[in-house]
Amino acid sequence: MDIAILFCTCVVVLGVASIQTQLTRSDRRVARVERKLDAVMRHPGLEEEVPRKDEILALVRDGKQVQAIKLYREATGAGLVEAKQAVDAMS
């Protein structure tokens, strides 16, 4: 009985480790594709259009950085760090 539980535990741990490795690879691939896409967009001078940009800029002008970051995240689906960097670049 103890050997069966130990075996099942090992199988689960190995399965989780395998999934984690695949997710890490996928994250790296996505990051690489995003860097390439950013480079392609920069080459002809294109910028990504930010939805609700006027509202975000109004919040930045009013000194409401936190609300601007929150709205940017809602509008674009960006993470906290990316949203903060984008809002900081707008100011």
N, C-alpha and C positions, 0 to 999 in steps of 0.2 A: 504494500500500500504506500509506504513512504517513498519507494523508488518511483512509483507512478506519479506521485505528486511532484517529486523532484524533476522528473522528465518533463511533465507538463509545464512546470515553471520555467525550465530551460528553453522549451519551445516558445513560450510566450515572450521571454526576454529576447531571444534571438529574432523573433518576428518584429518586436518593437524596434530593436536596433536596426533591422533591415529597412523598416519604414522610415525611420529617422534619417538614415543615410540617403534614401531616395528623395526625401523632402529637402534635404540640404542641397543635393545636386540640382533639384528643380529650382530652388531659390537662387542658386548661382547662375543657372541658365537664364532665368527671368531677368536677373540683374544685368547680365551680359547683353541680352536683347534690348533692354531699356537703354543701356549706354549707347548701343549702336543706333537705336532709333533717335535718341537725343542728338547724336552726331550728324545723322542724316538730316534732321530738321534744322540744325544750326547752319549747315553748309549753305543753303539758299537763303538763310536769314528768316526762316519761319519760326513762329512762336506758338506754343500750345495755347489754345483759347481756354480761358478760365471762365466757367459759368458763374454768373452773379458777381462778376469782377467789380462792377460799379458799387454794389453794396459793400463788398469787402474793402474797397478803397475808401468809401465813406467812413467805415468804422476805423480804418487806420488813421485817417485825417482827424477823427474825433479822439484819437488816443486810446481807442478800445481794442488793443492788440489781442487780448484773450478771445473776445467775441469774434474778431476778424479771423483768427486761427480756427475757431470752432466752425464758423460759416464756411471757410475754405475747405475744411475737412468734410463737411456735409456735402458741399457742392462737387468736390472732386474725388472723394474717397481716399484721399492721401493720408499717410500716417502723421503722427504728431510732429516729428522732426522735420519731415518734408514740408508740412503745412507752415510751421514756424519759419523755416528758411524762405519759403515763397512769400509769406506776409512781410517778413523783414526786408526782402528785396523790393517789395512794393512801396516801402516807406522811404 
